[in-house]
Amino acid sequence: MLVKLSTRPAVRRCAGTGALALTLLGAGLPAAAGPHPDLSRFYRQTVTWATCTGPDMPKDLQCGKVTVPLDYARPHAGTLDVALARYQATGKKRGSVLLNFGGPGAAGIPELALDGKKFMDLTNGYDVVGFDPRGVGRSSPVSCGEGSDEAAGAMDDEAGLAHPQALLATLRKAADTCARNSGPVLPHIGTVNASRDLDVIRQALGDKKLNYLGFSYGTRLGAVYAAQFPHKVGRIALDGVDTLTEPLSEQGVAGAEGQQTALDDFLDWCTTDVACPFGQDRRQAGDQVVGLVRSLDANPLPTEFGGSFSGQDLVGAIGQALYSKQLWPSLERALASLVQDGDDRGVLNFATGGSGLPLAGHRDGGLVDPQNVPADNLEAALMAINCADDPDRPGAARITKDLKSLLAEYEQASPVFGRYRLSELLLCYGRPKGTDFIRHRVKDVHSARMLLVGTRGDPATPYRWTVETAARLGPSAVVLDNKGDGHTGYASSRCVHQKIDDFLLYGSLPPSGSSCPADGNDWSATTTTTG
């Protein structure tokens, strides 16, 4: 980490290029007349591409930008630039496919720069395009500065949770600080506006319809786009399907349960290795993890960057590592260094999680060098987008009355991850009311058919969300059942990878209810009967 740490998990500062512009065209301008403001100037754009600049940027990656309204209801009140990057098609080009890596808050440009090889098969027919959504990365990034530190600290110990009124005051202060640090983009962040940005990007790329591959939270964005622009849907694949109906409170419990299951699986594996820092007794290993988290919450470690590393910081780092079994050996080594030597550098190589993919910027080799992206942008954007998307967050009365019962519910779901997930819910307090568009309008979508992939052992987006979202979207949704483990299937299952590529490149959809085997090296897919 290159800057002072907060009391929340360290987040990567991402390399990339593109726009970091937020242009206000005037203050206090009246809203555009009529129900349909004139957006034609935004839809007349074309993208000017140039070689990406910055550390670790591949020579064949090109960068550009599109300009979008800050507020679609008042398009003359201000604009911001959305940063793009692409690998050009090598075969006969049929258009572009846009990628979203989840989060919410994951920046697309550094992910594409570092993990682009995973998507090279798609260049047989497409320009493969990544983007930093509004409020993220190079696209007017939001930040809380150190505004969330005090609020997070208040939830890291029993004393803070024992005084709900004081906690509410701290949470409101944190929300105000985030607003000051983030500037005018913060009230206009969220999936509904990001979806409208997608349509401007589609037009600027010269595509009549949107071809799209979204992971985790990116599936929420894809579903919202299909509801807003059903006649502009081309080939959309959604991997690790998010919920469209569960409020943040229920998502948090489900997330805690999924992460606890993944942690249990990790400890089952770890305790068979003599190098496991928690020994070879499986039951004691689970107790030791809980004890380590509580010990660090009570006595955070000082870091070499002048900040501190708490138990909740550790929880965030472990949660990110558990998204993929490929990261387990690195997590074991990092935890051993922490437990045996008090060295937190290994665990700091894992970023805060949310519902995104494992982040490419964190490798054993170190962090990607930043270019003017706030260190807390991923965390700040995650909070801002999730809060903006949920109309049912608990208010002051419920927090005051039910804080202890909420904590008990979350900690029953997971003694390790419960408090961390509860803090994600509580940090929405003091922010503007969330939209009800997703809850009420994203359903019964009459669009081209979309491929939805759910993984049975996914710790972040449970398989039932894929089934529920498919039923909600209607006949346009085709479900592929991945029998494997880990968060999303495209990078871990060769079968899922092939099925998604076949759909995006050739329009070949598997029968709804088809499955991919748990063995990620098996390219075959079997078909099961659905009711």
KEDO-187349 format. One line per field, with one value per residue (C-alpha): residue in one letter; z, x, y. Coordinates in nm, 2 decimals, decimal comma. Last residue first. Layout:
! KEDO-187349
aa: c(a|...) .
Z: c(Z|...) .
X: c(X|...) .
Y: c(Y|...) .
***
This chain:
! KEDO-187349
aa: c(g|t|t|t|t|t|a|s|w|d|n|g|d|a|p|c|s|s|g|s|p|p|l|s|g|y|l|l|f|d|d|i|k|q|h|v|c|r|s|s|a|y|g|t|h|g|d|g|k|n|d|l|v|v|a|s|p|g|l|r|a|a|t|e|v|t|w|r|y|p|t|a|p|d|g|r|t|g|v|l|l|m|r|a|s|h|v|d|k|v|r|h|r|i|f|d|t|g|k|p|r|g|y|c|l|l|l|e|s|l|r|y|r|g|f|v|p|s|a|q|e|y|e|a|l|l|s|k|l|d|k|t|i|r|a|a|g|p|r|d|p|d|d|a|c|n|i|a|m|l|a|a|e|l|n|d|a|p|v|n|q|p|d|v|l|g|g|d|r|h|g|a|l|p|l|g|s|g|g|t|a|f|n|l|v|g|r|d|d|g|d|q|v|l|s|a|l|a|r|e|l|s|p|w|l|q|k|s|y|l|a|q|g|i|a|g|v|l|d|q|g|s|f|s|g|g|f|e|t|p|l|p|n|a|d|l|s|r|v|l|g|v|v|q|d|g|a|q|r|r|d|q|g|f|p|c|a|v|d|t|t|c|w|d|l|f|d|d|l|a|t|q|q|g|e|a|g|a|v|g|q|e|s|l|p|e|t|l|t|d|v|g|d|l|a|i|r|g|v|k|h|p|f|q|a|a|y|v|a|g|l|r|t|g|y|s|f|g|l|y|n|l|k|k|d|g|l|a|q|r|i|v|d|l|d|r|s|a|n|v|t|g|i|h|p|l|v|p|g|s|n|r|a|c|t|d|a|a|k|r|l|t|a|l|l|a|q|p|h|a|l|g|a|e|d|d|m|a|g|a|a|e|d|s|g|e|g|c|s|v|p|s|s|r|g|v|g|r|p|d|f|g|v|v|d|y|g|n|t|l|d|m|f|k|k|g|d|l|a|l|e|p|i|g|a|a|g|p|g|g|f|n|l|l|v|s|g|r|k|k|g|t|a|q|y|r|a|l|a|v|d|l|t|g|a|h|p|r|a|y|d|l|p|v|t|v|k|g|c|q|l|d|k|p|m|d|p|g|t|c|t|a|w|t|v|t|q|r|y|f|r|s|l|d|p|h|p|g|a|a|a|p|l|g|a|g|l|l|t|l|a|l|a|g|t|g|a|c|r|r|v|a|p|r|t|s|l|k|v|l|m) .
Z: c(-1,39|-1,51|-1,67|-1,67|-1,96|-1,93|-2,03|-2,16|-2,13|-1,82|-1,66|-1,42|-1,26|-1,09|-1,40|-1,62|-1,62|-1,86|-1,71|-2,00|-2,31|-2,41|-2,62|-2,94|-3,05|-3,22|-3,04|-2,72|-2,69|-2,77|-2,54|-2,25|-2,31|-2,35|-2,03|-1,83|-1,95|-1,88|-1,52|-1,31|-1,50|-1,63|-1,33|-1,07|-0,71|-0,62|-0,64|-0,91|-1,03|-1,27|-1,36|-1,69|-1,68|-1,99|-1,92|-2,19|-2,06|-1,75|-1,57|-1,24|-1,29|-1,40|-1,10|-0,86|-1,02|-1,02|-0,67|-0,56|-0,67|-0,39|-0,50|-0,26|-0,15|-0,48|-0,43|-0,67|-0,94|-1,13|-1,49|-1,66|-2,05|-2,20|-2,47|-2,67|-2,48|-2,32|-1,95|-1,70|-1,42|-1,34|-1,26|-0,90|-0,70|-0,95|-0,97|-0,59|-0,57|-0,25|0,00|0,04|0,28|0,66|0,72|0,44|0,67|0,87|0,60|0,52|0,90|0,92|0,67|0,88|1,20|1,05|0,88|1,15|1,38|1,06|1,01|1,39|1,39|1,15|1,34|1,68|1,53|1,40|1,74|1,92|1,68|1,69|1,87|1,78|1,43|1,37|1,48|1,29|0,96|0,82|0,45|0,23|-0,08|-0,20|-0,52|-0,39|-0,08|-0,29|-0,52|-0,25|-0,03|-0,32|-0,45|-0,11|-0,08|-0,43|-0,40|-0,07|-0,21|-0,41|-0,78|-0,91|-1,10|-0,87|-0,89|-0,90|-0,58|-0,50|-0,65|-0,45|-0,65|-0,58|-0,88|-1,04|-0,79|-0,70|-0,87|-0,72|-0,46|-0,18|-0,14|0,02|-0,13|-0,07|-0,07|0,28|0,41|0,31|0,45|0,80|0,97|1,33|1,30|1,37|1,33|1,05|0,86|0,88|0,77|0,46|0,38|0,41|0,20|-0,07|-0,07|-0,08|-0,37|-0,64|-0,43|-0,54|-0,36|-0,03|-0,08|-0,08|0,24|0,41|0,34|0,46|0,78|0,84|0,82|1,06|1,30|1,29|1,10|1,19|1,01|0,98|0,66|0,83|1,01|1,37|1,47|1,61|1,98|2,06|1,69|1,65|1,94|1,81|1,47|1,61|1,85|1,56|1,36|1,66|1,72|1,36|1,40|1,72|1,55|1,26|1,48|1,24|1,35|1,30|1,11|0,85|0,76|0,86|0,59|0,65|0,86|0,56|0,35|0,61|0,71|0,35|0,34|0,67|0,53|0,22|0,43|0,64|0,32|0,21|0,54|0,57|0,21|0,28|0,60|0,41|0,12|0,37|0,52|0,18|0,06|-0,15|-0,48|-0,77|-0,64|-0,81|-1,06|-1,06|-1,44|-1,66|-2,04|-2,27|-2,64|-2,81|-2,59|-2,75|-2,77|-2,39|-2,30|-1,94|-1,83|-2,02|-1,88|-1,52|-1,58|-1,71|-1,41|-1,17|-1,35|-1,31|-0,93|-0,99|-1,33|-1,64|-2,01|-2,26|-2,62|-2,65|-2,97|-3,26|-3,19|-3,31|-3,00|-2,92|-2,93|-2,69|-2,46|-2,44|-2,36|-2,09|-1,93|-1,90|-1,71|-1,48|-1,40|-1,28|-1,12|-0,87|-0,86|-0,91|-0,56|-0,54|-0,87|-0,72|-0,49|-0,34|-0,05|0,08|0,03|0,21|0,50|0,53|0,53|0,80|1,02|0,98|1,09|1,39|1,50|1,45|1,66|1,95|1,94|1,92|2,23|2,30|1,94|2,01|2,34|2,18|1,94|1,56|1,50|1,64|1,44|1,12|1,20|1,29|0,98|0,74|0,68|0,63|0,27|0,18|-0,19|-0,51|-0,84|-1,13|-1,40|-1,38|-1,10|-1,00|-0,95|-1,29|-1,41|-1,51|-1,85|-2,02|-2,39|-2,59|-2,96|-3,09|-3,32|-3,26|-2,98|-2,76|-2,74|-2,58|-2,27|-2,01|-2,15|-2,03|-1,67|-1,59|-1,84|-1,83|-1,45|-1,46|-1,70|-1,54|-1,20|-0,94|-0,75|-0,71|-0,69|-1,03|-1,32|-1,60|-1,96|-2,28|-2,60|-2,92|-3,28|-3,54|-3,62|-3,84|-3,64|-3,44|-3,26|-3,07|-2,70|-2,54|-2,26|-2,15|-1,90|-1,84|-1,85|-1,64|-1,73|-1,57|-1,55|-1,91|-1,89|-1,62|-1,59|-1,69|-1,41|-1,45|-1,82|-2,01|-2,19|-2,35|-2,30|-2,46|-2,40|-2,62|-2,49|-2,74|-2,55|-2,22|-1,93|-1,64|-1,55|-1,72|-2,07|-2,28|-2,66|-2,82|-2,91|-3,00|-2,92|-3,12|-2,99|-3,14|-2,85|-2,60|-2,82|-2,86|-2,49|-2,51|-2,19|-2,21|-1,95|-2,05|-1,98|-1,86|-1,49|-1,41|-1,37|-1,02|-1,09|-1,44|-1,67|-1,41|-1,56|-1,38|-1,54|-1,46|-1,81|-1,95|-1,82|-1,60|-1,29|-0,98|-0,62|-0,44|-0,13|0,22|0,45|0,68|0,96|0,70|0,57|0,49|0,13|-0,09|0,00) .
X: c(-3,95|-3,60|-3,44|-3,06|-2,82|-2,45|-2,17|-1,83|-1,51|-1,39|-1,10|-1,32|-1,44|-1,76|-1,95|-2,13|-2,51|-2,80|-3,12|-3,20|-3,07|-2,73|-2,72|-2,52|-2,52|-2,19|-1,93|-2,12|-2,30|-2,00|-1,78|-2,02|-2,05|-1,67|-1,59|-1,85|-1,70|-1,35|-1,45|-1,24|-1,23|-1,58|-1,74|-1,83|-1,71|-1,57|-1,70|-1,83|-2,17|-2,22|-2,59|-2,65|-2,98|-3,15|-3,33|-3,55|-3,85|-3,89|-3,65|-3,80|-3,76|-3,40|-3,34|-3,47|-3,28|-2,95|-3,01|-3,06|-2,70|-2,56|-2,37|-2,07|-1,96|-2,03|-2,05|-2,34|-2,22|-2,49|-2,46|-2,73|-2,74|-2,97|-3,24|-3,33|-3,56|-3,90|-3,80|-4,06|-3,87|-3,65|-3,92|-4,01|-3,70|-3,45|-3,64|-3,69|-3,40|-3,21|-3,28|-3,00|-2,71|-2,73|-2,73|-2,57|-2,28|-2,51|-2,54|-2,17|-2,11|-2,34|-2,13|-1,82|-2,00|-2,11|-1,79|-1,62|-1,90|-2,10|-2,48|-2,52|-2,30|-2,54|-2,85|-2,69|-2,57|-2,92|-3,07|-2,83|-2,90|-3,28|-3,42|-3,17|-3,10|-3,48|-3,56|-3,26|-3,36|-3,29|-3,22|-3,52|-3,47|-3,15|-2,96|-2,81|-2,67|-2,51|-2,36|-2,22|-2,09|-1,91|-1,78|-1,63|-1,46|-1,32|-1,22|-1,04|-0,69|-0,81|-0,72|-0,47|-0,26|-0,18|0,10|-0,03|0,04|0,28|0,44|0,22|-0,07|-0,33|-0,42|-0,61|-0,89|-1,08|-1,41|-1,67|-1,95|-1,79|-1,43|-1,17|-0,83|-0,58|-0,21|-0,27|-0,28|0,08|0,20|0,05|0,37|0,30|0,56|0,37|0,01|0,06|0,32|0,11|-0,19|-0,01|0,12|-0,23|-0,38|-0,12|-0,20|-0,58|-0,57|-0,64|-0,94|-1,11|-1,34|-1,18|-0,90|-1,15|-1,31|-0,98|-0,88|-1,21|-1,19|-0,84|-0,94|-1,23|-0,97|-0,78|-0,47|-0,35|-0,23|0,12|0,23|0,44|0,14|0,04|-0,15|-0,50|-0,56|-0,92|-1,02|-0,69|-0,78|-1,13|-1,02|-0,75|-1,00|-1,24|-0,96|-0,84|-1,19|-1,21|-0,86|-0,96|-1,23|-1,00|-0,71|-0,41|-0,26|-0,39|-0,09|-0,12|0,23|0,17|-0,10|-0,43|-0,55|-0,55|-0,79|-1,07|-0,98|-1,04|-1,38|-1,48|-1,38|-1,59|-1,89|-1,84|-1,82|-2,16|-2,33|-2,19|-2,31|-2,66|-2,68|-2,55|-2,79|-3,08|-2,99|-2,91|-3,26|-3,34|-3,51|-3,27|-3,02|-2,68|-2,59|-2,24|-2,20|-2,43|-2,41|-2,57|-2,59|-2,77|-3,01|-3,10|-3,47|-3,49|-3,33|-3,42|-3,51|-3,21|-2,98|-3,10|-3,02|-2,67|-2,60|-2,72|-2,50|-2,20|-2,25|-2,13|-1,97|-2,10|-2,04|-2,20|-2,31|-2,52|-2,71|-2,67|-2,30|-2,10|-1,87|-2,03|-2,37|-2,28|-2,11|-2,42|-2,62|-2,37|-2,40|-2,77|-2,69|-2,45|-2,74|-2,96|-2,67|-2,57|-2,39|-2,58|-2,58|-2,20|-2,10|-2,11|-1,81|-1,67|-1,48|-1,77|-2,02|-1,80|-1,76|-2,13|-2,18|-1,92|-2,09|-2,42|-2,25|-2,09|-2,42|-2,59|-2,32|-2,37|-2,74|-2,68|-2,45|-2,36|-2,23|-1,94|-1,85|-1,87|-1,59|-1,53|-1,85|-1,72|-1,40|-1,59|-1,77|-1,44|-1,27|-1,55|-1,46|-1,09|-1,11|-1,46|-1,38|-1,57|-1,38|-1,47|-1,44|-1,07|-1,13|-1,50|-1,76|-1,91|-1,82|-1,46|-1,47|-1,36|-1,39|-1,32|-1,33|-1,52|-1,52|-1,21|-1,13|-1,36|-1,09|-0,86|-1,08|-0,88|-0,56|-0,69|-0,62|-0,38|-0,49|-0,85|-0,86|-0,68|-0,94|-1,25|-1,24|-1,42|-1,67|-1,97|-1,77|-1,83|-1,59|-1,80|-1,71|-1,83|-1,84|-1,78|-1,89|-1,89|-1,52|-1,38|-1,08|-0,83|-1,07|-0,91|-0,83|-1,01|-1,01|-1,27|-1,29|-1,63|-1,61|-1,84|-2,10|-2,29|-2,62|-2,70|-2,82|-3,07|-3,28|-2,98|-2,78|-2,40|-2,45|-2,22|-1,89|-1,71|-1,35|-1,05|-0,78|-0,60|-0,44|-0,19|0,11|0,00|-0,03|0,19|0,27|0,08|-0,02|-0,28|-0,23|-0,50|-0,86|-1,11|-1,46|-1,75|-2,01|-2,35|-2,54|-2,42|-2,53|-2,87|-2,96|-3,25|-3,45|-3,76|-4,02|-4,05|-3,82|-3,47|-3,41|-3,32|-2,95|-2,84|-2,47|-2,32|-2,14|-1,98|-1,71|-1,60|-1,28|-1,07|-1,07|-0,85|-0,55|-0,49|-0,31|-0,52|-0,48|-0,57|-0,78|-0,66|-0,93|-1,09|-0,92|-0,77|-0,42|-0,18|-0,07|0,14|0,00) .
Y: c(-2,84|-2,88|-3,18|-3,19|-3,15|-3,22|-3,00|-3,11|-2,91|-3,10|-2,92|-2,73|-3,05|-2,95|-3,03|-2,77|-2,78|-2,74|-2,60|-2,37|-2,54|-2,41|-2,09|-2,06|-1,69|-1,74|-1,52|-1,43|-1,76|-1,98|-1,77|-1,81|-2,19|-2,23|-2,04|-2,23|-2,56|-2,45|-2,37|-2,13|-1,80|-1,81|-1,96|-1,70|-1,69|-2,03|-2,39|-2,61|-2,75|-2,46|-2,45|-2,26|-2,07|-1,90|-1,57|-1,42|-1,62|-1,40|-1,16|-1,25|-1,63|-1,58|-1,36|-1,62|-1,91|-1,71|-1,59|-1,95|-2,02|-1,80|-1,48|-1,43|-1,78|-1,95|-2,33|-2,40|-2,16|-1,96|-1,86|-1,65|-1,64|-1,37|-1,41|-1,10|-0,87|-0,86|-0,82|-0,94|-0,78|-0,49|-0,23|-0,26|-0,37|-0,22|0,11|0,15|0,40|0,45|0,73|0,98|0,88|0,93|0,55|0,35|0,27|0,05|-0,21|-0,24|-0,25|-0,56|-0,74|-0,69|-0,79|-1,12|-1,22|-1,42|-1,54|-1,61|-1,63|-1,63|-1,32|-1,15|-1,23|-1,13|-0,80|-0,73|-0,82|-0,59|-0,30|-0,35|-0,05|0,23|0,08|0,04|0,40|0,55|0,40|0,05|0,04|-0,05|0,16|-0,02|0,08|0,40|0,23|-0,05|0,21|0,44|0,16|-0,01|0,32|0,41|0,07|0,07|0,43|0,41|0,47|0,76|0,72|0,98|0,73|0,44|0,18|-0,17|-0,36|-0,64|-0,95|-1,18|-1,05|-0,78|-0,57|-0,86|-0,84|-1,15|-1,09|-0,86|-0,90|-0,69|-0,78|-0,55|-0,61|-0,89|-0,79|-0,65|-1,01|-1,06|-0,73|-0,80|-0,93|-1,02|-1,29|-1,62|-1,52|-1,26|-1,45|-1,77|-1,58|-1,46|-1,81|-1,97|-1,69|-1,74|-2,12|-2,04|-1,80|-2,06|-2,17|-1,85|-1,61|-1,69|-1,44|-1,15|-1,26|-1,31|-0,95|-0,81|-1,02|-0,90|-0,54|-0,62|-0,76|-0,43|-0,31|0,04|0,34|0,50|0,33|0,07|-0,06|-0,05|-0,37|-0,33|-0,42|-0,50|-0,56|-0,75|-0,98|-1,03|-1,13|-1,37|-1,53|-1,60|-1,75|-1,96|-2,10|-2,23|-2,39|-2,55|-2,74|-2,85|-2,97|-2,96|-2,63|-2,28|-2,15|-2,43|-2,54|-2,90|-2,91|-3,11|-2,82|-2,58|-2,78|-2,81|-2,45|-2,34|-2,52|-2,36|-2,02|-2,08|-2,18|-1,87|-1,66|-1,79|-1,73|-1,38|-1,30|-1,44|-1,22|-0,92|-0,97|-0,99|-0,65|-0,50|-0,57|-0,88|-0,82|-0,80|-1,06|-1,09|-1,36|-1,51|-1,48|-1,27|-1,31|-1,05|-1,09|-0,80|-0,60|-0,27|-0,35|-0,41|-0,07|0,00|-0,35|-0,51|-0,24|-0,32|-0,68|-0,60|-0,38|-0,64|-0,90|-0,67|-0,71|-1,07|-1,07|-0,90|-0,99|-0,76|-0,72|-0,41|-0,34|-0,11|-0,08|0,21|0,23|0,57|0,41|0,14|0,39|0,60|0,29|0,19|0,54|0,47|0,15|0,35|0,58|0,30|0,12|0,39|0,73|1,05|1,19|1,11|1,28|1,63|1,60|1,28|1,42|1,64|1,36|1,11|1,35|1,39|1,02|0,98|1,24|1,06|0,73|0,90|1,05|0,71|0,54|0,78|0,70|0,33|0,31|-0,05|-0,10|0,13|-0,04|-0,39|-0,32|-0,28|-0,09|0,24|0,19|0,17|0,50|0,66|0,54|0,61|0,98|0,91|1,02|0,91|0,89|0,89|0,85|1,08|0,81|0,70|0,45|0,44|0,71|0,65|0,30|0,24|0,06|-0,25|-0,32|-0,64|-0,54|-0,84|-1,14|-1,34|-1,09|-1,30|-1,57|-1,31|-1,27|-1,45|-1,29|-0,96|-1,02|-0,73|-0,47|-0,57|-0,55|-0,22|-0,07|-0,22|-0,06|-0,26|-0,05|-0,28|-0,50|-0,65|-0,71|-0,54|-0,62|-0,47|-0,67|-0,48|-0,52|-0,80|-0,78|-1,05|-1,18|-0,99|-0,76|-0,48|-0,49|-0,21|0,06|0,30|0,60|0,76|1,14|1,35|1,61|1,90|2,09|2,07|1,71|1,78|1,46|1,25|1,40|1,40|1,37|1,14|1,20|0,90|0,80|0,64|0,38|0,12|-0,20|-0,34|-0,21|-0,36|-0,12|-0,21|0,15|0,43|0,52|0,36|0,38|0,60|0,56|0,84|0,72|0,85|1,08|1,17|1,00|1,25|1,55|1,38|1,38|1,62|1,58|1,36|1,44|1,81|2,10|2,04|2,11|2,47|2,56|2,62|2,59|2,57|2,35|2,14|1,92|1,60|1,47|1,17|1,04|0,77|0,58|0,29|0,17|0,11|0,20|-0,12|-0,12|-0,17|-0,32|-0,07|0,12|0,35|0,30|0,58|0,56|0,34|0,00) .
***
